Amino acid sequence: MNENIRIEFGDCRELLKTIPDNSVTLVVTSPPYNIGKKYGKYSDKISLEEWKELINDVTKEIYRILKPNGSFFLNLSPIPLGNDKEILPLPYIGYDIMKENNFKIRNIITWTFNNMQNCTNRLSGRYENIVWGVKDLNNYIFNLDEVRIPYITKNDKRLVGGIGRNPTDVWYFDRVNNMTKKKLDLTHPTIYPLPMIVRILKMSSNIGDTILDPFAGSGTSLVAAKILNRKAIGFELDTKYKNECERRLATEGNIPASVFDEYKSDEEKKQAFLNAISNLKIDK
């Protein structure tokens, strides 16, 4: 860790109370989905009402600590519920909770991916949502030029001198696969893709701003903050991820920000990231 990046261990509901009002620019997180993942101390199989209470308690504190121009990005997924595995749309519940806590919704981003299991009795799930809320629809950070992607049309004279197009609210990022987890010696069961979190930080914060992740896990949000010269606070319940988080900051945290430049094609961006990962020296 360094003075600009810190992780604290304990219940984020209590730790959030130690953060001053209006002091954080950006909160980005992905809480447990209540589907029985083996995290460690946390029981990922509680009643739906208890889960809603957890997310509500956290969201209430997030609104308090965010600056007036701050943003909250909440990553949630539809999940199979009960023995019949009826689909429960957690992002819709997250939306309602954010609205109940006075957030204004700017976008509901759809994150799509391919590398996941195939279902036999329903369509295979290939997306999650990221609900983007702000305090003030007329005052929030949105660095569109930092996240513009290549134009679809090539060799169009009307586009000469342009700097790229809006990435829209549908994003494709590969999930962190087992091969990458093995290479980086990662044990956390749910790790969201670093390039996606880098995009969010570039889009909704500036150099020197403070970002916070109340469900830090193995520290992806903190790694993105270090790469982009942001300050970061992470809260995590389970101390067993402390070494993993510190190792990621010391390795992935030194990946050059240029690796994540958005003006490249999807394939070029993917290859640049894979090359950066393969060049890391991991002490296991």
PyMOL commands that set and color helices and strands:
alter all, ss='L'
color gray80, all
select helices_A, chain A and resi 12-18+48-65+90-100+144-146+157-159+178-184+194-204+220-227+239-254+257-260+266-278
alter helices_A, ss='H'
color red, helices_A
select strands_A, chain A and resi 5-9+24-29+66-76+78-81+86-89+104-112+127-134+170-172+210-213+231-236
alter strands_A, ss='S'
color yellow, strands_A
deselect
rebuild
show_as cartoon
